[in-house]
Structure formats: structure tokens, C-alpha cells
Amino acid sequence: MPSLPYPTSAKVDQVDDYHGTSVPDPYRWLENPDSDQTQAWVAAQNQVTFGYLNDIPQRQQIKERLTELWDYEKFRTPFKKGDRYFYFKNDGLQNQDVLYTLPDLEAEPQVLIDPNTFSDDGTVALSSLVISDDAQYVAYGISVSG
């Protein structure tokens, strides 16, 4: 296989001092996702990556098989807070798991938090979740794009 033409990754002269220890950070510039330089680097990397991936002859068959394998209901371990039960469920190909709650094990589950509704492309995820011991309050954090 011929080598891929990877874009050059510029190095900068960035050194941080942590309690007398010098730590080089030559790729610090990549930490700013909004900079023109980072966006150009990502675009160039994507061009190489997708150029390679799109040329894989079995790509569509692999995608179809993986979709078939991932398309099943998934449940995470249920838990109880106060008098309520909670669990996460994914119908199969949802981008994010959905949090359900129910007052007792015979009741119909209700959606409490569905992160799939937080964005059109399904990339906003729950990053943290805390439910009070009496199940009266819920606090959660989100992660945009993953």
C-alpha cells in the first residue's frame, strides 16, 4: 500500500512551567478548534482520511453489516432513587441512550431525558447525571458533539 500524503502538523515553541518543570506543548495551537489554522488542518486530515476510506471496495457491505449488528435494543442497569426507578435504553440505532423513569415496576415507563432531541444530528450527549435521593430533582450536563 502506498504511503498516504499526510498534511504537515506545525510545531510551535510553546513551553509551560509547572512548579519548576518545563513541559513542551508544540501542538497547543490545535487546542483552539475555531482558529483558521486548526480548521484548515482538520480539513486536510479529513481529506486524506475520507479519500482513503471511500476507496475501500467493501465499505458499503461493512457499513450494512455493522448497522445490522448494532440494531437491537440495549438497556443499561436500572437503578432506584427514592420511590422511583430509572434506566437508560437505546432502541437500536439511536445516537444517544434515553433516560426512562417509572414509579413502580408495573407502571408504563416515561421518558425523562431524551438527548436525541437536543440537536438535529444527535451529537449532543448527556455527560453527567445526578438524581436527588428522593428523586425530586435531576441535574444533568451535556456534551456538544460528543
Buried (B, 14 or more C-beta within 10 A) or exposed (E): EEEEEEBEEEEEEEEEEEEEEEEEBEEBBBEEEEEEEBEEBEEBEEEEEEEEEEEEEEEEEEEEEEEEEEEEEEEEEEEEBEEBBBBBBBEEEBBBBBBBBBEEEEEEBEEBBBBBEBBEEBBBBBEEBEBEEEBEEBEBEBEEEE
